[in-house]
Amino acid sequence: MAETKARYEALQLSDGGAPKSLAENRAQQARLLQHWCEGAPEIAGNVDLIVPTRHGPIGARLSVPNNAESGPVAIFLHGGGWARGSTANGEWACQAVAHEAGLRVLSLNYSLAPENPFPTALDEIQDVMDWCRGPGEALGIDGSRIVLFGASAGGNLSLASALICRDTGKPMPKALGLIYGVFGNDFETESYKEFGPGQFGLSLARMKEYFEWYVPTGVDINHPYITPMKADLKGMPPSWIGFGALDVLRDDSIGINERLQGAGIETRFRNYDDLPHGFATYPRTVARSREALSDLAGFLRERAF
């Protein structure tokens, strides 16, 4: 990762240096992601879509595997603290899952905080799942076989979406892929204490800022759809949990694995001990990241087909 970190810093410097606002951060991330998306696994193609939701239409990208007939779909939810990111964040990861698992992968441009705080993105995800069970079938999607996977805030949204499905009686996703997700709001964990300064990227201060943007005034931060660590996790789908040990969110993944197993849920738990937060964005240069995505793809394929 040292070489990748140096390359990222060089790219950022050439782009004008560290951004000073959320708007600048979003714009710079969009520019730099073009570099990290290069060389993604080959698939039949990507189709850009507009999907209707109760909050208005949102953009999405469908990655279609080679030689694929109609089949299951994996819905991908990108990271970025609920406040940054787009389908480009997961382009490599989505194409890797499409290529290795033979799944159609639908990546969502869900609405971002603070302009669109909780529960907007979760509403949109529910509507997209409904769309997959209806109009999406014209694109070869089998809406009866949906898996969800996401990174960081996207891991949070994946698990929260499954909780909503259970609580509202909607069809459950067949599996979850939780990549270094945000599951709790305990800023006193050992991983927050150890990596809180941000020496490996994500910091304690940034995580507090993300929560401030995502959680509206008057809403309890302990709501189970915001902090799934506080939820009753009975009935959740089989879950793949992968994380880097050099991450403020490391203990979130350890804790949610314990909670899921305590609720009788099957998990596949993967500690990538030499990686920091965000490693799924950098498989272009990080072999261990490609290894993680391959393991995730195998798990999702086992559960979806």
N, C-alpha and C positions, 0 to 999 in steps of 0.2 A: 504493500500500500504506500510505502514511502515515495516510490517513483510516481505513483498516481497523484498523491497529495502535491508533490512538486509540480506536476503538469497542471493540475487544477489551479494552483496559485499563479503559475505563469500565464495561463489563459485569462484568469481574472485580472491580472495586472495589465495585460495587453488590451483588456476591455474597459480600462479606466479605473481599476481598483475596486475595493470593497464598496458595495452599494450603501447609501445612507438612508434609504427609506424602503418601505415595503414595495412600493410601485417600482422603484429602481431594482430591487432584489428580484421581483418577478420578471422584469424585462431582461436582466442580465442572465438569469437562469435559463430563460427560453433561448437566448443566443448561444450560451455555452453548451447546452444539451445537444446541439447539433453535432458537436465533436464526439460526445460520448455515445451517440446512437450509431455511429458509423461501424460497419462490420457486423451488424446483428445477423443472427442465423437466417438463412434463406427460407422463405415461405412462398405460398402461391401469390400472396399480395395483401395489401391493406386497403380497406374501404372506409372512407370518411363518411360519417352518418350524422343526422340530426334526429334525436329521440325526444318525443314529447314527454313532459312531466307536468305535475300540478303547478309548478313554479315557472313554467315556460320551457321552451326547447333547450336541450343541452347538446353539446358536441360529443361524439364518440368515435372511436376507431376500431373497426373489426379486422383482426389479423386472422387470415384464412390459411390453414395448413395445406401442405402439398397433398394432392390426391384425396381430398376430404369430401366425403359424402355428408349428408345431413347428420348432425351429431350434437353432443353436449357442448355447452358454452362455459367458459371461465370468464367471469366478470372481474376486471382488474381495477383497483382503486389506488391511485397514486399517493405518495407522501407529500410532505411540505407543510406540516403543522396545521392542516385544514385551511391554510391561508395562501399557499403558493402551489405551483405545479400545474401540469396538464398531461395529456396523453403522451407527450414526449418523454416525461420522466420514466415511464415504464416501457418505452419502445423496445429496447433490447430484451427485457424480461418477458414481455408479451410475445415477442417473436420466438424466444427460446421455448416458452411453454407451448406455443402453437406447433413449433417444429418437433419438439421431443415428445409431447404428449398427444399430438394429433387432435388437439382441441381448437375450436374457434375461440378466440380471446377478444372480449369486448372491453376496451379501455375507456373510462368515462372522464369527461371534463365536468365533474360535478361543481356546483357553485361554491365559491370560496368565501371564507370569513376574512375580515370582519364585516364586509358588506352583506354577507349571507351566512349568519351564524347558525349554530345548532337550533333546530333539527333539519335545516333546509337540505343539506346533502343527503341525509338519511331518507327523507321523503323522496328525493329524486331516485335514489338507489332502489327503493321499493317499486317506484313506477317503472323503472327500467326492467326490473325483474318481471313485472306484469307484461311489459312490452315483449320481452323474450318469449313469453308464453302465448303471444298472440301474433302481432304483425312481424315480429322478428323471425318467425318460422319461415317466412318467404326467403330469408337469407341463409337457410340451411341450419338454423338454430333449433335444437330440440329443447324447448322451454321446460320440459319435465326433468331435465338433467342439467342443473345449474350448479357450478361451484364458484365460490368467491375467494379472491386472494388480493392482498394489498400490503403495502410497505408503510411503516411508521404510522402516520395518521390514517393511511389506508387500511392498515391492519386493525386499527380501532374501529373504523367504519365497517369493515367486514364482519367482525364479531358482533358489533351492535346491530347490524342488519339482520343477522341470524337470530338475535334475541327478539327483534321486532317481529320477524316471521313467526317465531314460536308463540309470542304473546298475542298475536292477532289471528292466529290460526291459518296463516298462509303457508304454502308449500315451503319446506325447508331446503336450503342448499345442501347438496350431497356431501360437501366437504368445505373446509376453510384452509387457506394458506396464509399464515400470519408471520410476516417478515418484520422483525424488530419493531413490533407494534407498541402503541401507547395504550396502556390498559388501566393505569392507576394515576393517582395524583399525589402520591407520597414522595415528596421531594427530599426525604431524609433517608432514602435507601442507601445501601453501601455504594451502589453504582453511581448514584447522583453525587455522593460525597467524593468519590474517587475521580470521576470524569466531569463533574460540574463546571470546572473552569473552561471546558471546551477545547482541551488540548488535542482531542481527536475529532473535532468538528462540532457536533451538537452540544450545546451548553445548557446548564440549569436556567440561566437567565432567559435564553431563547425559548425553552419549554414553558416557563411561566408566562412569557409573552404570548405564545401560541394559545394557551388556555384562556388568557384574558380576551383574545380576539374571538375565540370559538364559542365561549359560554356567555350568553346574554345576561345583562343585569337582571337579577331577580330569579335566575334559574340556578338550582342547586348543582354545584360541580360534582356532587356525589351521585347524581342521577345515573342509574345503571347503563343507560345508552351513551353516556359521556365517559364514565369510568367503569368499564365492564368488570374490573376486578371486584367491584362491590355487588355485582349481579348474582342472582341464582343462575348457575350455568347448566342446570339439568336440561337434558334434551338437545344440547348443542351437537353439531355434526362432528365427525372425525376431523382432527385439526393437525396441520403441520405447523410447527413453531420453530423458526430459525432466527438466530440473532448473533451479533458480534459481541465478543466479551469486552471490547474497548468502547463501551457505549453507555451513556447515562441511562438508557432504557433497558439495559441488560436485565436488571432485576424485575422489570415489568414482565418480560418474557418468562423468566424463571417462576415468578409468582402465578402468572395465568396458567402455566402448565400444571402447577400444583393444584390450582383451583379446578381446572378442567378434569384432571385425573381424579380428584376428590369427588367430583360429581359423576364419576363413572364414564367419562368420555375418553375415547381412544385418541392418543396423541402420538405424533412422531416429533421428537424433541432434538434439535440440532444446535450445538454450540460451535460457532466458527470463531475459535478463541483468539485468532490473530487479526480479526477484522473490526473496524469501527462501524458506527452508525452510517447508513446510506450505501453500504457496499453493493447493493443490488443495482445501483445506478452505474457502476463502473466495471462490468464484466469485460468490456473491451480490453482492459489492461490487467485485470485481476483474475487469475485462474481460480482462486478459491470462490470468488463470486459466481463464476460459471458453474463450478461444482455444486454450489448451493441451489442455483436455479435448476440444474439438472435433477437434483434430488427432489425438489419441490414438484417439478413437472411429472416425475414418476409417481409421486404420491397422488397428485390430482388425477392422473390418468387411471390409476387403480380404482379410485372412488367414483369417477364420472362414468366410466363405461360398464 
